[in-house]
């Protein structure tokens, strides 16, 4: 199993498919970070934390 943090441009149907395959995926929207113009660096920092 892999763990992913999907940004806003990542297609949700792919998120669903990967979840169905047993992967752990958190989306930016689910994390409460959507529509905030967060920098890529901050997205990466959140993803690895």
C-alpha positions as CSV (number, residue, x, y, z in Angstrom):
1,X,0.0,0.0,0.0
2,X,1.2,3.5,-0.8
3,X,0.2,6.7,0.9
4,X,-0.7,9.8,-1.3
5,X,-1.7,13.4,-0.7
6,X,-3.6,14.5,-3.8
7,X,-3.7,18.1,-4.8
8,X,-6.7,20.0,-6.2
9,X,-5.8,19.1,-9.8
10,X,-5.6,15.4,-9.2
11,X,-8.7,13.7,-10.7
12,X,-11.0,12.4,-8.1
13,X,-12.0,9.3,-10.1
14,X,-8.3,8.3,-9.8
15,X,-8.4,8.9,-6.1
16,X,-11.4,6.6,-5.8
17,X,-9.7,3.9,-8.0
18,X,-6.5,4.0,-5.9
19,X,-8.5,3.7,-2.7
20,X,-10.4,0.7,-4.2
21,X,-7.0,-0.8,-4.8
22,X,-6.1,-0.4,-1.1
23,X,-4.0,2.8,-1.2
24,X,-4.3,5.5,1.5
25,X,-5.1,8.8,-0.1
26,X,-5.9,12.1,1.5
27,X,-7.0,14.9,-0.8
28,X,-6.3,18.6,-0.3
29,X,-10.1,19.2,0.1
30,X,-10.4,16.5,2.7
31,X,-7.5,18.0,4.7
32,X,-9.3,21.4,4.7
33,X,-6.6,23.0,2.5
34,X,-8.5,23.6,-0.7
35,X,-9.0,27.0,-2.4
36,X,-6.4,28.7,-0.2
37,X,-3.6,29.3,-2.8
38,X,-1.1,27.3,-0.6
39,X,2.3,27.3,-2.1
40,X,3.7,24.0,-3.5
41,X,6.4,24.0,-0.8
42,X,3.7,24.2,1.9
43,X,1.7,21.4,0.3
44,X,4.8,19.2,0.2
45,X,5.6,20.1,3.9
46,X,2.0,19.1,4.9
47,X,2.2,15.9,2.8
48,X,5.4,14.6,4.5
49,X,4.2,15.5,8.0
